[in-house]
Amino acid sequence: MTSTPAVRLPLSESAARVRSLAAERAAAGEAARRLDQEVLDAIVAAGFARHFVPARWGGHEGSLADAGEAVALVGEGCASAAWLASVFAYSGRFAALLPERAQAEVWADGPDRILASALVPVGTADEVPGGWRVSGTWLYISGAEEAGWALVCGPAPAGPQQPLKVFAVPREDYAVEDTWHSTGMRATMSNTLVLDDVFVPEHRVFPHAVLLGGAADPARPACHRTPMRAAGGLTFGMPIVGAATGALRAATAAQAAKQERSGKPDRPAQLELTRAAAEIDTARRTLRQVAQQCDQGRFGRLERARYPRDAALAVELAATAVDRLVRLGGTAGFADDTPIQRIWRDVTCASTHHAVRMATAAPAFAAALLDEEGR
């Protein structure tokens, strides 16, 4: 008698279940400076790691819109859990750009392998027979300790102004140093990844330009053709917007209890709740639109520049809303046992990420806009 294979729920439905567990374990994860193992397992079981994995390896080749909504749902319960869910998903998207032989190695045990990404180009890579010898130290690599493989970026050959390459290295080839001691996002395990003269065979290497531009083959799914810069704001913006939604829920519950005790409405509080809700709704719609346009393959120059700008604006709105909400609670809002102060610290910390800052997006967008105007 054969068993019936387990039916996988849509990612958004699975994410709703992760949200509840993540919220329950959020304080413990923060105290331990690492996500609870059951939450990590739930993220993988929900399908985040496999979401963008090529179908030939058992993945879903899913949409950016579905991934974003699912990440935001998890973020309503715990920003750190959502951050890792997003990193795991998008690292699979990057690994799909590896040569076929390397993909077969990465997903030899199935599509649910956790991957990490260290894509700031640092370190050195020297060409040797059959591949490269890579060394370097990459900071703030979320989830590297739990990953089975990591993608790291470095100059090859070593030296300034040299072409950049992305190297796939298995967990046994890199070390993780415990360096993540932060005010916010404490459970993301964003520690330091170290390679010390590690040999990477040629078939586990691809040009960084492919990562930036996405797969060129029009037959590939949109999730693999999306340029990294176009979608980078989604990776880190959706956890923030999800966390802001959780803050709104917590602040609303607190104000409802306060109003019930007083027996009369608090007009200034109503105004602040309304403004915060509008800011969060606008941020979420903005990121959803970016994801949908990426899924449609809309990658003109102005569009590619607009997506990071829109993501940065969404994050600014979400951070402003959370700041508004934590202040609404007064002194009580900053108490250790209230979730909103943790969310406030998480969002404040996460919103400083290079990929979601307006200063990062502005040069490319302004240049594209000026070129369009000058035609």
N, C-alpha and C positions, 0 to 999 in steps of 0.2 A: 504494500500500500504506500503510495507517495503522499508526501505532505503538501499542503497548499501553501505557496509562497506568501509571505507577509505582504499585505497591501500597504503601500506607502501613501500617506496622506499628502495633499498639496502642501508646499512649503509654508504657506501662510497659516494653515491649520496646525501644522506641527510646531510652528513658531509660537503660537498662542499657548501651547502646553509648556514650551521652554520658558516663556515669560513668567508663568506662575512659579515655577521652580526657581528661576533666577532671582525673582523678587524675594522669595523665602530665604535664599542663601546669600543674598547680597552683602549683608553686614558681616557675616562670617568670612566671606571671600575677601572683603576689604581688610579685615583684621589679619587674615593669614597671608595677605599679599599674593594670592593666587586664587583663581576661580575654583570653586568646589568641583571635585571630580565628577560627581553626578551631573552637575550642570554641563561640564565639558562633554560628557558622554551623551547628554540629551541634545546638545548642539549638533554633534555628529549624527546621531540617530535621526534627527529632524531632516537631515539632507543638505545642510549648509556646505559641507566639504565637497560634496559631489555635484552641487548645483550647476557649476559651469564646466564640469569635466566632460570631455568628448564622449559621445554616445558609444563609440567603439570600446571604451573602457568601462562602460556601465554607468556613465554619468548622464545628466539631464540636458546639458547644453541649454540651460534655462535662460530666462530673460532677466535683464537688469532691473526691470520694474518689479518683478516678483521677488527678487532677492532683496531689493530695497525695502519693500513693504514688510517682508518677514523680519529683516534686521531691525526695523523701527519697532515692530511689535515686541521683540525681545528687549529692546532698549527701554520700553515702558516699565519693565521689571528691574533691569540692571544694565547700566551703560557699559560696564566692563564685559559682560556676557555678550552684548550686542556687538561691541567692538571686535571681539575675537571671532564671533560668528561671521562678521563681514570680512575680516582678514582671511579666515580659512576659505571662504567662498572665492574671494578675488585672487587669492594665491593659486587656486585651482585654475582660474581663468588665465593667469600668466603662464602656468606650467603647460597649458594646452598649446603654447607657441614653441615648445621644445621640439627638437627632431623626434621622429616617430619612435626610434629605438629608446630614447630617454623616457618618453612618455610610458612606454611599456614597462620600464623599470620602476618608475615612480608609482604607477598604479597596478603593479604586479599582483598585489593582494586585494585589489578592489578599489572602487572609486571613493571610498570614505577615508582615505589617508589624509591626515592633517598635514598641511603645508604651511611654511612661513616664507615671508619675503623680506629681503634686505636690499632694497633697490636704490639706496643712495650710493653713488659710485665712489667708493673708497678702496683702500688696500692696493695690492699689486697682483699682477698676473703675468707670468713669464711663460712663453711658449716653449714646450719641450716635445720630444718625439711622442706622438699619439695624443697630445692634449696640452694641458696648462698646469702650472703650479701656482696656486693662489694662496695669498696671505692677506690678513686684514682684520679690522675690528669694526663691527657695525653696531651702532647704538640703537636702543629703543626698538627692538625686534619683537613684536608682540607674539606670544605663543610659541617661540622658537623651541623652548624646552619640551613642549608636547609634540612638536612636529616630527614626522618621519623623514621629511626632506626640507631643505631650505633653498630658495633662489637668492643668490647674492650677485651684486653688480660691482664690476671693477674695470679699470683700464687695462686693455690688453693690446700690445705689450705694455709693460709697466712704463709709466711716465705721463707727464702732462700733455694735454691736447691729443691724446691717443683715442682710437675707437673704443667705445665701451662694449662690454659683453656681459651676458647674464650666465651664471654658472649654477648648475643644479648639484647640490651636495647632500648625501644621506646623513642622517642624524649621527652616525658613529664618526663622521669626519669633522664635526665641528663641536666646539665647547660653548657653554652658556655661562656667563658670569652674572651673578646676582647683583645687579646694579640699580634696579628700579625701586627707588624710594621716593614716592611722589605724594603730593597732597591729594590729588584726584586720580581716578582710573587705576586705583591701586591693585586691582585683581587681574589686570591685563597681562601680567608677567612680561612686561616690555623691557626685557633685560638685554645684555650685550652678547652678540654672537661673535665668536672668534674662530678664524681659520689660521692654522700655522703650517704653511708650506704643504698644502693639501693638493694631491694630484687629481685633476678633473679631466676625464677623457673627452676627446673632441666631440663625441656624439651627445654630450650633456651640456653643450654650449650653444647659445644663439645670440645674434647681435642685439644690443640694447635698442637700436633703431626699430627693430621689429616690435619690441615691447611698446615703444612710444607710439608707433603708427598702427599697430594691430595687424592681424593676418591680412595679407594682400589678396588671397584667393577669394573671389566673390561667392564661391560655393560654400565657404565656411559660414557657420551661424553668426549672427550679428554680435553675440557676446564675445566671440573671438576676434572679430574685425574692429571692435571698438578701441580707439586709441586710449592709452593709459591716462593721458592728461584729460581726456573728455570725461572719463568715468571716475577719476581719482576723488573728486568731491563727493561722489555717491558713497564710496567705500567708507569714508570717515564722517560724512555729514549725516547719514541715516541713523547711526547710533545716537548722535547728539539730538536729532529731532525726536527720536523715540523717547529718549530720556526726558526731554522737555515735556512731552505728553504725559509722562509719569509724574512729573512735578506739578503739572496743572491738575491732575487727578488728586494728588495729595493735598494741594492748596485748597481746592474746591471742597474737599471733605472737611478740612479744618475750618474753613469759613462757614460751611453749613452747620457744623456743630456749634460754632460761636454764635451764629444767628439764632439757633434754636435756644441757646441759653439766655440770650438777651431779649429775645422776643421781638426784635425789630431789625429791619435790613440795615446793613452798613453800606451806604452809598459809595464812599470812596473805595471800599474793598470791591464792590461790584464793578466799578470802573476799571480797577487794576486787573481783575479776573478777565474782564471782557477784552482789554487790550492784549493781555498775555495769550488768551485763546486765539485772538485774531492773528497775532504774530506767529504762533505755532502752526496754525492752519495754513497760513501763507507759506511758511517755510516748507511744510510737508508737501503742499501742492507744487511748489517750485521744484523740489527734488524729484518728485514723481514725474513731472514734465520732462526734466532732463533725462531720466531713465527711459521714458517712453520714446523720446526722440533718438536716443542711442539705439534702442531696439529697432527703430525704423531705419537705421543706417544713415542718419543725417549727419554727415561729417564734413560739411564745407568749412572753409577756413574760419569764417565768422562764427559759425555754430560751435566749432571746436573751442574757440576762445570764449564763447559765451557760457558754455557749460560750467567751467571752473568759477567764472564770475557769479553765476546764479547760485552755485553751491555755497560760495563764500557768503553771499547775501543771506541765504537760508540759515546758515550757521549763526551769523550775526543776529538775526531775528530770534532764533531759538535761545541763544545765550542771553539776549536782552530780556526775553520773557521769563527765563528762569531766575535771573537776577531780580526782576520785578516781583516774582512770586515768593522768593525766600524773604525778601524785605517785608512783604505783606504780612508775614507771620510774626514780625517783630522779634524780640529777643528769643521767644519760644521756637521760632523757626530755625535757630542755630543750635538747638540742643542736640547732644550726641545721639539721642535715641529717636530723632525724627529723620525720616528718609529724605526729606527735601534738602537738608543741608548736605547730605552725601551727593545727591543729584547735582546740586549747585557746584560743589567742588569738582565733580566729574565733568560737567559740561564746561566749566571754566577752564579746566586743564585740557580737555579734548579740543576745544575751539582754538587753541594755539597751534594746532598741527599745521605744518607748512602747506598741505594740500587744500586747506579750507580757509585760507586767509586771503582777504581782498588784495593785499599787497602782492601776493603771488600771482593772482589772476590778472591784475591790472595791465602790466606791460603788453602781454599778448593780445588782450582784448582791445586796448587803446590803439595798438598798431594796426590790427585788423579793421577796426572801425574807421580809422583815418584813411587807410588804403581804399576802403569802400567809398568813402566820401569823396576821395580825390579822383575817382574814375569818371 
